[in-house]
Amino acid sequence: MGRWITEEPLALEPLLQETDDHGSGALLVFYGTVRNTNEGRPVKSMAYEAHISMAEKVLRELEQEVIEKFNARHCRIIHRIGHLALGEPSVIIVVRSAHRADGYAGSRYAIDELKQRAPIWKEEHYADGDSQYLDGVPLRKSAGKPEQAKE
Amino acid sequence: MKINVILYGVLKQDAGVKRHTLDLSSDPATVRAAVSELAAQIPALAARLETVAYVIDDEIVDPDTILHDGDQLALLPPVSGG
């Protein structure tokens, strides 16, 4: 655990340093953050868990796919597990590319694929004290046509 | 033959355990046979097993995959990362 999956609060700066590149004219940063409602129900916090070794392998593969499929120069993905407060980032995706179109497309691909291929689960904790795992989507094995993202 | 089943997410919640050891009488036994035995031993899981992915050594495997003594079979419910 560490490079792709971590229990520590996520930090953007190390990812920017790691991918620093003057050959890239575009830098795309995506944050996924804990939202305060889901389907109208007030959310208090979120707990994430993962099959850690497999999730790390999938995120490593996704980074490589973004580079190969979208001509990106760099891609880094990191996902947090454990208990997160509202507004905290659960995932950060950094894509650097020569031109912006590749960066936007690669970043979108990374989060869409992550949601179908990374063995990660979230359990919402509600303001009324109840909690539940979200329904999710059946785990998909490899790259294919991404389904429309739910959120 | 003994295999170790590891449960995640809602499966872990419904079963009340993270790990469960199965003693399978048939040898060789498939993943399908192990999952069937698991559903018999922990009925609370039965309804969820249709949408589960089977994973051994970080790879998704087919239900017909042959298990070996000591294998760790992870059962992964639908995912919701991001």
gemmi code that builds the backbone of each chain (N, CA, C; Angstrom):
import gemmi

chains = {
    "A": [
        ("MET", (0.848, -1.208, 0.000), (0.000, 0.000, 0.000), (0.876, 1.247, 0.000)),
        ("GLY", (0.488, 2.208, -0.830), (1.255, 3.445, -0.810), (1.179, 4.242, -2.085)),
        ("ARG", (1.711, 3.679, -3.167), (1.828, 4.485, -4.379), (0.464, 4.741, -5.042)),
        ("TRP", (-0.441, 3.760, -4.985), (-1.757, 3.919, -5.646), (-2.924, 3.928, -4.659)),
        ("ILE", (-2.767, 3.179, -3.566), (-3.813, 3.111, -2.549), (-3.183, 3.513, -1.216)),
        ("THR", (-3.843, 4.423, -0.517), (-3.260, 4.889, 0.738), (-4.335, 5.205, 1.772)),
        ("GLU", (-3.959, 5.082, 3.025), (-4.856, 5.503, 4.107), (-4.610, 6.958, 4.486)),
        ("GLU", (-3.540, 7.524, 3.969), (-3.179, 8.905, 4.318), (-4.018, 9.894, 3.503)),
        ("PRO", (-4.281, 11.081, 4.054), (-4.949, 12.127, 3.264), (-4.176, 12.379, 1.967)),
        ("LEU", (-4.918, 12.573, 0.869), (-4.273, 12.715, -0.435), (-3.665, 14.102, -0.592)),
        ("ALA", (-2.524, 14.127, -1.252), (-1.843, 15.402, -1.486), (-1.496, 15.505, -2.969)),
        ("LEU", (-1.836, 16.633, -3.567), (-1.594, 16.841, -4.995), (-0.121, 17.140, -5.301)),
        ("GLU", (0.502, 17.925, -4.422), (1.838, 18.455, -4.725), (2.860, 17.364, -5.108)),
        ("PRO", (2.939, 16.260, -4.365), (3.920, 15.232, -4.747), (3.646, 14.652, -6.138)),
        ("LEU", (2.381, 14.568, -6.529), (2.059, 14.040, -7.853), (2.490, 15.027, -8.939)),
        ("LEU", (2.347, 16.323, -8.651), (2.788, 17.337, -9.621), (4.308, 17.307, -9.773)),
        ("GLN", (4.995, 17.152, -8.654), (6.464, 17.088, -8.719), (6.924, 15.856, -9.491)),
        ("GLU", (6.257, 14.759, -9.212), (6.625, 13.487, -9.831), (6.465, 13.521, -11.352)),
        ("THR", (5.462, 14.293, -11.827), (5.146, 14.299, -13.257), (5.625, 15.580, -13.944)),
        ("ASP", (6.396, 16.376, -13.245), (6.845, 17.664, -13.783), (7.516, 17.453, -15.145)),
        ("ASP", (7.073, 18.236, -16.146), (7.521, 17.953, -17.508), (7.275, 19.172, -18.383)),
        ("HIS", (8.333, 19.780, -18.898), (8.170, 20.973, -19.719), (7.734, 20.650, -21.140)),
        ("GLY", (7.670, 19.365, -21.468), (7.160, 18.972, -22.786), (5.649, 18.893, -22.822)),
        ("SER", (5.024, 19.019, -21.667), (3.563, 18.984, -21.596), (3.017, 20.405, -21.559)),
        ("GLY", (2.056, 20.656, -22.461), (1.421, 21.965, -22.455), (0.093, 21.952, -21.706)),
        ("ALA", (-0.325, 20.763, -21.277), (-1.606, 20.651, -20.564), (-1.420, 19.822, -19.302)),
        ("LEU", (-2.028, 20.284, -18.241), (-2.022, 19.550, -16.971), (-3.468, 19.465, -16.499)),
        ("LEU", (-3.992, 18.238, -16.435), (-5.359, 18.017, -15.976), (-5.319, 17.365, -14.603)),
        ("VAL", (-6.063, 17.948, -13.657), (-6.154, 17.377, -12.313), (-7.621, 17.102, -12.017)),
        ("PHE", (-7.938, 15.857, -11.689), (-9.295, 15.512, -11.281), (-9.288, 15.103, -9.815)),
        ("TYR", (-10.184, 15.698, -9.049), (-10.420, 15.281, -7.668), (-11.808, 14.664, -7.594)),
        ("GLY", (-11.912, 13.521, -6.959), (-13.215, 13.016, -6.532), (-13.321, 13.308, -5.051)),
        ("THR", (-14.417, 13.937, -4.629), (-14.530, 14.339, -3.226), (-15.826, 13.800, -2.612)),
        ("VAL", (-15.845, 13.716, -1.310), (-17.010, 13.186, -0.594), (-18.123, 14.231, -0.588)),
        ("ARG", (-19.252, 13.845, -1.187), (-20.380, 14.760, -1.329), (-21.315, 14.636, -0.120)),
        ("ASN", (-22.041, 15.719, 0.159), (-22.847, 15.735, 1.396), (-24.250, 15.156, 1.261)),
        ("THR", (-24.609, 14.726, 0.032), (-25.905, 14.029, -0.119), (-25.763, 12.930, -1.157)),
        ("ASN", (-26.613, 11.937, -1.075), (-26.728, 10.941, -2.136), (-28.201, 10.585, -2.284)),
        ("GLU", (-28.718, 10.817, -3.485), (-30.130, 10.578, -3.774), (-31.023, 11.230, -2.710)),
        ("GLY", (-30.651, 12.465, -2.385), (-31.470, 13.266, -1.481), (-31.237, 13.007, -0.001)),
        ("ARG", (-30.394, 12.043, 0.314), (-30.186, 11.689, 1.722), (-28.910, 12.363, 2.234)),
        ("PRO", (-29.005, 13.068, 3.356), (-27.803, 13.738, 3.874), (-26.724, 12.740, 4.296)),
        ("VAL", (-25.515, 12.964, 3.784), (-24.378, 12.087, 4.084), (-23.459, 12.795, 5.065)),
        ("LYS", (-22.962, 12.044, 6.049), (-22.111, 12.628, 7.093), (-20.632, 12.347, 6.823)),
        ("SER", (-20.359, 11.143, 6.323), (-18.977, 10.767, 6.023), (-19.006, 9.511, 5.154)),
        ("MET", (-17.822, 9.103, 4.706), (-17.741, 7.961, 3.793), (-16.580, 7.064, 4.199)),
        ("ALA", (-16.832, 5.749, 4.185), (-15.750, 4.791, 4.464), (-15.429, 4.029, 3.183)),
        ("TYR", (-14.146, 4.012, 2.813), (-13.704, 3.292, 1.614), (-12.864, 2.098, 2.018)),
        ("GLU", (-13.078, 0.978, 1.319), (-12.187, -0.162, 1.497), (-11.806, -0.696, 0.127)),
        ("ALA", (-10.735, -1.471, 0.072), (-10.246, -1.973, -1.216), (-9.640, -3.358, -1.045)),
        ("HIS", (-9.649, -4.112, -2.126), (-8.750, -5.273, -2.239), (-7.431, -4.638, -2.658)),
        ("ILE", (-6.581, -4.372, -1.699), (-5.486, -3.426, -1.908), (-4.527, -3.851, -3.024)),
        ("SER", (-4.035, -5.083, -2.979), (-3.022, -5.473, -3.969), (-3.597, -5.447, -5.388)),
        ("MET", (-4.849, -5.868, -5.538), (-5.456, -5.861, -6.870), (-5.776, -4.436, -7.320)),
        ("ALA", (-6.262, -3.615, -6.394), (-6.577, -2.226, -6.738), (-5.304, -1.497, -7.184)),
        ("GLU", (-4.196, -1.761, -6.511), (-2.946, -1.107, -6.911), (-2.541, -1.538, -8.325)),
        ("LYS", (-2.752, -2.805, -8.619), (-2.410, -3.320, -9.949), (-3.304, -2.664, -11.009)),
        ("VAL", (-4.593, -2.551, -10.727), (-5.527, -1.956, -11.692), (-5.197, -0.479, -11.933)),
        ("LEU", (-4.910, 0.258, -10.871), (-4.605, 1.688, -11.050), (-3.290, 1.864, -11.814)),
        ("ARG", (-2.339, 0.984, -11.562), (-1.071, 1.039, -12.317), (-1.341, 0.787, -13.799)),
        ("GLU", (-2.190, -0.191, -14.099), (-2.540, -0.490, -15.490), (-3.272, 0.692, -16.139)),
        ("LEU", (-4.168, 1.313, -15.373), (-4.916, 2.456, -15.921), (-3.980, 3.609, -16.275)),
        ("GLU", (-3.009, 3.863, -15.425), (-2.033, 4.924, -15.731), (-1.368, 4.651, -17.084)),
        ("GLN", (-0.957, 3.398, -17.270), (-0.280, 3.021, -18.510), (-1.220, 3.149, -19.712)),
        ("GLU", (-2.478, 2.769, -19.516), (-3.454, 2.858, -20.612), (-3.701, 4.312, -21.022)),
        ("VAL", (-3.752, 5.208, -20.041), (-3.959, 6.630, -20.362), (-2.793, 7.143, -21.214)),
        ("ILE", (-1.594, 6.711, -20.870), (-0.418, 7.131, -21.636), (-0.468, 6.558, -23.056)),
        ("GLU", (-0.817, 5.286, -23.163), (-0.780, 4.630, -24.475), (-1.965, 5.003, -25.363)),
        ("LYS", (-3.167, 5.070, -24.800), (-4.357, 5.297, -25.626), (-4.565, 6.764, -25.972)),
        ("PHE", (-4.075, 7.664, -25.104), (-4.400, 9.087, -25.281), (-3.159, 9.941, -25.507)),
        ("ASN", (-2.045, 9.253, -25.738), (-0.828, 9.989, -26.037), (-0.462, 10.953, -24.904)),
        ("ALA", (-0.849, 10.580, -23.680), (-0.461, 11.411, -22.534), (1.019, 11.189, -22.243)),
        ("ARG", (1.645, 12.177, -21.659), (3.077, 12.038, -21.318), (3.243, 11.484, -19.912)),
        ("HIS", (2.281, 11.771, -19.049), (2.336, 11.261, -17.666), (0.927, 11.050, -17.146)),
        ("CYS", (0.780, 10.052, -16.301), (-0.496, 9.880, -15.611), (-0.228, 9.278, -14.235)),
        ("ARG", (-0.848, 9.863, -13.215), (-0.766, 9.301, -11.863), (-2.161, 9.273, -11.264)),
        ("ILE", (-2.448, 8.142, -10.622), (-3.753, 7.969, -9.977), (-3.502, 7.494, -8.552)),
        ("ILE", (-4.163, 8.126, -7.594), (-4.053, 7.668, -6.209), (-5.442, 7.706, -5.571)),
        ("HIS", (-5.768, 6.652, -4.841), (-7.091, 6.531, -4.220), (-6.904, 6.287, -2.731)),
        ("ARG", (-7.732, 6.964, -1.959), (-7.629, 6.818, -0.501), (-8.638, 5.784, 0.005)),
        ("ILE", (-8.277, 5.087, 1.069), (-9.221, 4.217, 1.768), (-9.282, 4.641, 3.235)),
        ("GLY", (-10.279, 4.110, 3.940), (-10.473, 4.494, 5.335), (-11.662, 5.426, 5.441)),
        ("HIS", (-11.719, 6.137, 6.550), (-12.871, 6.988, 6.820), (-12.593, 8.422, 6.379)),
        ("LEU", (-13.445, 8.964, 5.507), (-13.236, 10.311, 4.962), (-14.377, 11.238, 5.377)),
        ("ALA", (-14.009, 12.476, 5.672), (-15.004, 13.493, 6.024), (-15.540, 14.144, 4.749)),
        ("LEU", (-16.643, 14.843, 4.870), (-17.214, 15.566, 3.729), (-16.176, 16.486, 3.104)),
        ("GLY", (-16.149, 16.505, 1.777), (-15.257, 17.403, 1.072), (-13.846, 16.875, 0.868)),
        ("GLU", (-13.471, 15.838, 1.606), (-12.112, 15.306, 1.447), (-12.012, 14.569, 0.118)),
        ("PRO", (-10.831, 14.648, -0.538), (-10.663, 13.908, -1.792), (-10.486, 12.406, -1.536)),
        ("SER", (-11.226, 11.607, -2.314), (-11.071, 10.150, -2.254), (-10.146, 9.666, -3.356)),
        ("VAL", (-10.051, 10.445, -4.428), (-9.187, 10.057, -5.546), (-8.630, 11.315, -6.202)),
        ("ILE", (-7.387, 11.226, -6.661), (-6.782, 12.299, -7.471), (-6.198, 11.661, -8.724)),
        ("ILE", (-6.498, 12.269, -9.869), (-5.937, 11.810, -11.143), (-5.205, 12.985, -11.789)),
        ("VAL", (-3.936, 12.776, -12.106), (-3.122, 13.802, -12.760), (-2.735, 13.293, -14.144)),
        ("VAL", (-3.047, 14.076, -15.157), (-2.643, 13.730, -16.524), (-1.922, 14.924, -17.133)),
        ("ARG", (-0.755, 14.653, -17.664), (-0.028, 15.698, -18.412), (0.117, 15.228, -19.857)),
        ("SER", (-0.182, 16.141, -20.794), (-0.082, 15.802, -22.212), (0.404, 17.028, -22.974)),
        ("ALA", (0.860, 16.787, -24.195), (1.354, 17.903, -24.994), (0.221, 18.897, -25.251)),
        ("HIS", (-0.972, 18.346, -25.552), (-2.116, 19.203, -25.903), (-3.326, 18.859, -25.033)),
        ("ARG", (-4.234, 19.838, -24.872), (-5.298, 19.679, -23.881), (-6.315, 18.595, -24.208)),
        ("ALA", (-6.610, 18.380, -25.502), (-7.655, 17.408, -25.851), (-7.297, 16.017, -25.315)),
        ("ASP", (-6.043, 15.632, -25.463), (-5.611, 14.318, -24.976), (-5.709, 14.251, -23.447)),
        ("GLY", (-5.383, 15.352, -22.804), (-5.433, 15.367, -21.339), (-6.847, 15.210, -20.815)),
        ("TYR", (-7.780, 15.975, -21.406), (-9.186, 15.873, -20.979), (-9.702, 14.442, -21.201)),
        ("ALA", (-9.443, 13.911, -22.384), (-9.963, 12.574, -22.713), (-9.338, 11.507, -21.817)),
        ("GLY", (-8.045, 11.626, -21.578), (-7.361, 10.632, -20.751), (-7.832, 10.668, -19.315)),
        ("SER", (-8.042, 11.868, -18.794), (-8.497, 12.015, -17.418), (-9.899, 11.417, -17.256)),
        ("ARG", (-10.769, 11.683, -18.232), (-12.130, 11.144, -18.209), (-12.107, 9.610, -18.279)),
        ("TYR", (-11.260, 9.111, -19.162), (-11.130, 7.652, -19.295), (-10.694, 7.034, -17.966)),
        ("ALA", (-9.721, 7.651, -17.324), (-9.172, 7.092, -16.086), (-10.242, 6.966, -15.004)),
        ("ILE", (-11.042, 7.993, -14.792), (-12.041, 7.917, -13.715), (-13.187, 6.986, -14.110)),
        ("ASP", (-13.581, 7.006, -15.392), (-14.668, 6.115, -15.821), (-14.258, 4.643, -15.667)),
        ("GLU", (-13.030, 4.323, -16.062), (-12.556, 2.934, -15.951), (-12.336, 2.539, -14.502)),
        ("LEU", (-11.803, 3.453, -13.725), (-11.580, 3.169, -12.293), (-12.877, 2.722, -11.631)),
        ("LYS", (-13.960, 3.401, -11.969), (-15.239, 3.101, -11.318), (-15.777, 1.724, -11.677)),
        ("GLN", (-15.267, 1.135, -12.755), (-15.738, -0.196, -13.155), (-14.728, -1.299, -12.911)),
        ("ARG", (-13.466, -0.930, -12.786), (-12.421, -1.964, -12.737), (-11.636, -2.024, -11.432)),
        ("ALA", (-11.683, -0.974, -10.628), (-10.893, -0.988, -9.382), (-11.723, -1.636, -8.262)),
        ("PRO", (-11.175, -2.640, -7.574), (-11.913, -3.291, -6.490), (-11.910, -2.429, -5.225)),
        ("ILE", (-12.785, -1.425, -5.253), (-12.905, -0.456, -4.155), (-14.396, -0.302, -3.860)),
        ("TRP", (-14.718, -0.177, -2.575), (-16.122, -0.054, -2.167), (-16.282, 1.117, -1.217)),
        ("LYS", (-17.443, 1.788, -1.324), (-17.696, 2.864, -0.372), (-18.965, 2.586, 0.412)),
        ("GLU", (-18.890, 2.908, 1.669), (-20.018, 2.758, 2.578), (-20.361, 4.147, 3.083)),
        ("GLU", (-21.584, 4.572, 2.758), (-22.007, 5.904, 3.182), (-22.515, 5.871, 4.616)),
        ("HIS", (-22.124, 6.886, 5.367), (-22.628, 7.058, 6.732), (-23.507, 8.306, 6.715)),
        ("TYR", (-24.746, 8.126, 7.154), (-25.730, 9.190, 7.027), (-25.871, 9.989, 8.314)),
        ("ALA", (-26.464, 11.170, 8.127), (-26.651, 12.078, 9.267), (-27.536, 11.443, 10.338)),
        ("ASP", (-28.439, 10.527, 9.931), (-29.344, 9.916, 10.914), (-28.719, 8.718, 11.638)),
        ("GLY", (-27.422, 8.452, 11.379), (-26.728, 7.379, 12.090), (-26.696, 6.065, 11.335)),
        ("ASP", (-27.514, 5.944, 10.306), (-27.543, 4.724, 9.487), (-26.327, 4.704, 8.551)),
        ("SER", (-26.046, 3.554, 7.979), (-24.978, 3.471, 6.975), (-25.315, 2.359, 5.993)),
        ("GLN", (-24.757, 2.479, 4.773), (-24.946, 1.380, 3.819), (-23.904, 1.434, 2.709)),
        ("TYR", (-23.587, 0.227, 2.202), (-22.714, 0.139, 1.038), (-23.516, 0.546, -0.194)),
        ("LEU", (-22.876, 1.288, -1.097), (-23.554, 1.653, -2.334), (-23.652, 0.423, -3.241)),
        ("ASP", (-24.662, 0.427, -4.126), (-24.899, -0.756, -4.960), (-23.712, -1.096, -5.861)),
        ("GLY", (-23.150, -0.109, -6.509), (-21.978, -0.347, -7.338), (-22.298, -1.036, -8.657)),
        ("VAL", (-21.225, -1.314, -9.412), (-21.350, -2.004, -10.695), (-20.476, -3.256, -10.655)),
        ("PRO", (-20.950, -4.354, -11.294), (-20.137, -5.579, -11.293), (-18.740, -5.299, -11.831)),
        ("LEU", (-17.753, -5.858, -11.186), (-16.358, -5.603, -11.550), (-16.092, -6.046, -12.985)),
        ("ARG", (-15.483, -5.157, -13.764), (-15.145, -5.484, -15.158), (-13.654, -5.736, -15.272)),
        ("LYS", (-13.338, -6.706, -16.134), (-11.978, -7.228, -16.161), (-10.982, -6.306, -16.848)),
        ("SER", (-11.301, -5.851, -18.058), (-10.276, -5.112, -18.798), (-10.908, -3.987, -19.579)),
        ("ALA", (-10.103, -3.307, -20.347), (-10.578, -2.152, -21.092), (-11.655, -2.557, -22.082)),
        ("GLY", (-12.647, -1.720, -22.217), (-13.723, -1.943, -23.171), (-14.431, -0.634, -23.348)),
        ("LYS", (-15.625, -0.668, -23.863), (-16.368, 0.573, -24.037), (-16.902, 1.026, -22.674)),
        ("PRO", (-16.468, 2.166, -22.188), (-16.927, 2.599, -20.870), (-18.427, 2.868, -20.877)),
        ("GLU", (-19.099, 2.450, -19.797), (-20.516, 2.758, -19.662), (-20.643, 4.213, -19.220)),
        ("GLN", (-21.850, 4.752, -19.395), (-22.086, 6.118, -18.944), (-21.878, 6.197, -17.432)),
        ("ALA", (-21.069, 7.127, -17.000), (-20.798, 7.233, -15.566), (-22.030, 7.749, -14.840)),
        ("LYS", (-22.249, 7.247, -13.640), (-23.422, 7.637, -12.852), (-23.220, 8.980, -12.172)),
        ("GLU", (-21.983, 9.259, -11.812), (-21.746, 10.494, -11.048), (-20.417, 11.084, -11.451)),
    ],
    "B": [
        ("MET", (-9.547, -30.858, 0.970), (-8.826, -29.685, 0.479), (-9.413, -28.426, 1.126)),
        ("LYS", (-8.529, -27.604, 1.655), (-9.015, -26.388, 2.311), (-8.682, -25.152, 1.475)),
        ("ILE", (-9.669, -24.284, 1.330), (-9.385, -22.998, 0.698), (-9.904, -21.877, 1.608)),
        ("ASN", (-9.271, -20.735, 1.476), (-9.641, -19.592, 2.307), (-10.403, -18.576, 1.466)),
        ("VAL", (-11.616, -18.286, 1.888), (-12.440, -17.303, 1.186), (-12.305, -15.962, 1.905)),
        ("ILE", (-12.085, -14.905, 1.120), (-11.960, -13.565, 1.689), (-13.096, -12.713, 1.128)),
        ("LEU", (-13.835, -12.088, 2.016), (-15.040, -11.344, 1.628), (-14.808, -9.840, 1.757)),
        ("TYR", (-15.389, -9.096, 0.819), (-15.239, -7.635, 0.825), (-16.601, -6.947, 0.839)),
        ("GLY", (-16.594, -5.708, 1.278), (-17.760, -4.834, 1.197), (-18.995, -5.448, 1.831)),
        ("VAL", (-20.089, -5.401, 1.065), (-21.379, -5.839, 1.599), (-21.378, -7.347, 1.900)),
        ("LEU", (-20.512, -8.099, 1.217), (-20.440, -9.543, 1.496), (-19.902, -9.775, 2.907)),
        ("LYS", (-18.874, -9.021, 3.244), (-18.290, -9.117, 4.589), (-19.342, -8.715, 5.636)),
        ("GLN", (-20.074, -7.664, 5.319), (-21.111, -7.196, 6.244), (-22.205, -8.260, 6.441)),
        ("ASP", (-22.673, -8.825, 5.333), (-23.764, -9.798, 5.419), (-23.318, -11.100, 6.088)),
        ("ALA", (-22.082, -11.507, 5.814), (-21.589, -12.764, 6.389), (-21.196, -12.579, 7.855)),
        ("GLY", (-20.829, -11.355, 8.217), (-20.380, -11.103, 9.591), (-18.936, -11.514, 9.818)),
        ("VAL", (-18.258, -11.953, 8.742), (-16.839, -12.327, 8.848), (-16.110, -11.860, 7.591)),
        ("LYS", (-14.806, -11.626, 7.744), (-13.974, -11.231, 6.606), (-13.404, -12.471, 5.897)),
        ("ARG", (-13.103, -13.501, 6.705), (-12.499, -14.721, 6.146), (-13.297, -15.936, 6.570)),
        ("HIS", (-13.344, -16.921, 5.673), (-14.067, -18.146, 5.972), (-13.324, -19.296, 5.301)),
        ("THR", (-13.045, -20.337, 6.058), (-12.345, -21.487, 5.491), (-13.348, -22.527, 5.033)),
        ("LEU", (-13.145, -23.017, 3.800), (-14.002, -24.076, 3.261), (-13.200, -25.359, 3.178)),
        ("ASP", (-13.811, -26.446, 3.630), (-13.194, -27.765, 3.494), (-13.963, -28.490, 2.396)),
        ("LEU", (-13.370, -28.574, 1.219), (-14.086, -29.140, 0.071), (-13.744, -30.615, -0.078)),
        ("SER", (-14.779, -31.426, -0.222), (-14.558, -32.874, -0.291), (-14.102, -33.308, -1.679)),
        ("SER", (-14.636, -32.635, -2.728), (-14.230, -33.025, -4.077), (-12.852, -32.452, -4.389)),
        ("ASP", (-12.032, -33.264, -5.000), (-10.676, -32.820, -5.345), (-10.339, -33.406, -6.709)),
        ("PRO", (-10.200, -32.639, -7.789), (-10.173, -31.176, -7.771), (-11.575, -30.584, -7.622)),
        ("ALA", (-11.582, -29.355, -7.140), (-12.835, -28.612, -7.003), (-12.719, -27.296, -7.773)),
        ("THR", (-13.824, -26.854, -8.306), (-13.826, -25.593, -9.057), (-14.253, -24.438, -8.150)),
        ("VAL", (-14.038, -23.237, -8.673), (-14.512, -22.035, -7.982), (-16.030, -22.120, -7.812)),
        ("ARG", (-16.700, -22.590, -8.845), (-18.165, -22.711, -8.784), (-18.589, -23.594, -7.609)),
        ("ALA", (-17.905, -24.717, -7.443), (-18.240, -25.641, -6.353), (-17.989, -24.999, -4.990)),
        ("ALA", (-16.908, -24.231, -4.915), (-16.581, -23.572, -3.642), (-17.643, -22.537, -3.284)),
        ("VAL", (-18.075, -21.775, -4.296), (-19.070, -20.728, -4.048), (-20.407, -21.353, -3.658)),
        ("SER", (-20.734, -22.466, -4.276), (-21.963, -23.180, -3.943), (-21.917, -23.665, -2.485)),
        ("GLU", (-20.765, -24.180, -2.094), (-20.599, -24.640, -0.716), (-20.669, -23.453, 0.260)),
        ("LEU", (-20.095, -22.344, -0.152), (-20.134, -21.143, 0.696), (-21.579, -20.691, 0.923)),
        ("ALA", (-22.372, -20.707, -0.149), (-23.780, -20.286, -0.037), (-24.548, -21.223, 0.889)),
        ("ALA", (-24.161, -22.498, 0.879), (-24.832, -23.458, 1.764), (-24.456, -23.201, 3.218)),
        ("GLN", (-23.199, -22.826, 3.435), (-22.733, -22.606, 4.812), (-23.145, -21.235, 5.352)),
        ("ILE", (-23.208, -20.239, 4.453), (-23.599, -18.887, 4.878), (-24.746, -18.425, 3.976)),
        ("PRO", (-25.972, -18.847, 4.280), (-27.119, -18.536, 3.409), (-27.324, -17.039, 3.178)),
        ("ALA", (-26.884, -16.206, 4.103), (-27.051, -14.752, 3.938), (-26.359, -14.242, 2.676)),
        ("LEU", (-25.380, -14.996, 2.166), (-24.638, -14.554, 0.984), (-25.283, -14.989, -0.325)),
        ("ALA", (-26.150, -15.975, -0.263), (-26.636, -16.643, -1.478), (-27.179, -15.657, -2.518)),
        ("ALA", (-27.993, -14.715, -2.067), (-28.643, -13.811, -3.019), (-27.655, -12.876, -3.702)),
        ("ARG", (-26.496, -12.685, -3.121), (-25.545, -11.709, -3.674), (-24.514, -12.338, -4.615)),
        ("LEU", (-24.447, -13.645, -4.637), (-23.320, -14.285, -5.316), (-23.380, -14.206, -6.839)),
        ("GLU", (-24.549, -13.865, -7.388), (-24.663, -13.781, -8.846), (-23.847, -12.644, -9.438)),
        ("THR", (-23.666, -11.580, -8.677), (-22.963, -10.417, -9.230), (-21.536, -10.291, -8.697)),
        ("VAL", (-21.039, -11.379, -8.136), (-19.711, -11.346, -7.515), (-18.625, -11.704, -8.525)),
        ("ALA", (-17.463, -11.050, -8.402), (-16.290, -11.432, -9.197), (-15.388, -12.295, -8.331)),
        ("TYR", (-14.791, -13.333, -8.955), (-13.903, -14.254, -8.234), (-12.453, -13.886, -8.545)),
        ("VAL", (-11.652, -13.761, -7.514), (-10.273, -13.309, -7.716), (-9.297, -14.208, -6.956)),
        ("ILE", (-8.284, -14.673, -7.690), (-7.177, -15.412, -7.072), (-5.880, -14.734, -7.514)),
        ("ASP", (-4.997, -14.453, -6.583), (-3.721, -13.787, -6.896), (-3.923, -12.520, -7.725)),
        ("ASP", (-4.870, -11.701, -7.341), (-5.133, -10.398, -7.971), (-5.670, -10.494, -9.395)),
        ("GLU", (-6.089, -11.675, -9.825), (-6.652, -11.830, -11.169), (-8.079, -12.343, -11.078)),
        ("ILE", (-8.968, -11.784, -11.926), (-10.332, -12.303, -12.002), (-10.278, -13.670, -12.678)),
        ("VAL", (-10.934, -14.649, -12.072), (-10.908, -16.005, -12.627), (-12.329, -16.452, -12.967)),
        ("ASP", (-12.370, -17.455, -13.833), (-13.617, -18.035, -14.312), (-14.186, -18.993, -13.253)),
        ("PRO", (-15.519, -19.181, -13.238), (-16.091, -20.143, -12.281), (-15.574, -21.565, -12.460)),
        ("ASP", (-15.081, -21.894, -13.663), (-14.586, -23.257, -13.899), (-13.127, -23.448, -13.475)),
        ("THR", (-12.510, -22.412, -12.968), (-11.111, -22.504, -12.528), (-10.958, -23.564, -11.430)),
        ("ILE", (-9.925, -24.387, -11.575), (-9.652, -25.438, -10.589), (-8.913, -24.829, -9.395)),
        ("LEU", (-9.395, -25.149, -8.219), (-8.759, -24.640, -6.993), (-7.704, -25.619, -6.490)),
        ("HIS", (-6.760, -25.079, -5.757), (-5.706, -25.907, -5.143), (-5.736, -25.696, -3.642)),
        ("ASP", (-5.286, -26.705, -2.930), (-5.281, -26.639, -1.469), (-4.553, -25.372, -1.000)),
        ("GLY", (-5.186, -24.631, -0.126), (-4.555, -23.437, 0.407), (-4.811, -22.173, -0.394)),
        ("ASP", (-5.530, -22.301, -1.516), (-5.821, -21.102, -2.327), (-6.589, -20.060, -1.516)),
        ("GLN", (-6.325, -18.793, -1.841), (-7.091, -17.682, -1.271), (-8.040, -17.199, -2.368)),
        ("LEU", (-9.326, -17.410, -2.163), (-10.334, -17.003, -3.140), (-11.051, -15.767, -2.615)),
        ("ALA", (-10.836, -14.642, -3.302), (-11.493, -13.394, -2.880), (-12.805, -13.236, -3.648)),
        ("LEU", (-13.853, -12.886, -2.943), (-15.148, -12.619, -3.577), (-15.419, -11.121, -3.516)),
        ("LEU", (-15.573, -10.515, -4.712), (-15.694, -9.064, -4.789), (-17.092, -8.679, -5.265)),
        ("PRO", (-17.863, -7.997, -4.439), (-19.189, -7.530, -4.856), (-19.029, -6.362, -5.837)),
        ("PRO", (-20.142, -5.914, -6.454), (-20.062, -4.749, -7.361), (-19.314, -3.586, -6.708)),
        ("VAL", (-18.519, -2.903, -7.524), (-17.569, -1.923, -6.988), (-18.130, -0.497, -7.050)),
        ("SER", (-17.605, 0.374, -6.211), (-18.125, 1.753, -6.126), (-17.022, 2.734, -5.743)),
        ("GLY", (-15.846, 2.535, -6.329), (-14.738, 3.444, -6.030), (-14.910, 4.783, -6.726)),
        ("GLY", (-13.970, 5.673, -6.433), (-13.977, 6.986, -7.070), (-14.474, 8.056, -6.133)),
    ],
}
model = gemmi.Model(1)
for chain_id, residues in chains.items():
    chain = gemmi.Chain(chain_id)
    for i, (resn, *xyz) in enumerate(residues, 1):
        res = gemmi.Residue()
        res.name, res.seqid = resn, gemmi.SeqId(i, " ")
        for name, pos in zip(("N", "CA", "C"), xyz):
            atom = gemmi.Atom()
            atom.name, atom.element = name, gemmi.Element(name[0])
            atom.pos, atom.b_iso = gemmi.Position(*pos), 0.0
            res.add_atom(atom)
        chain.add_residue(res)
    model.add_chain(chain)
structure = gemmi.Structure()
structure.add_model(model)
structure.setup_entities()
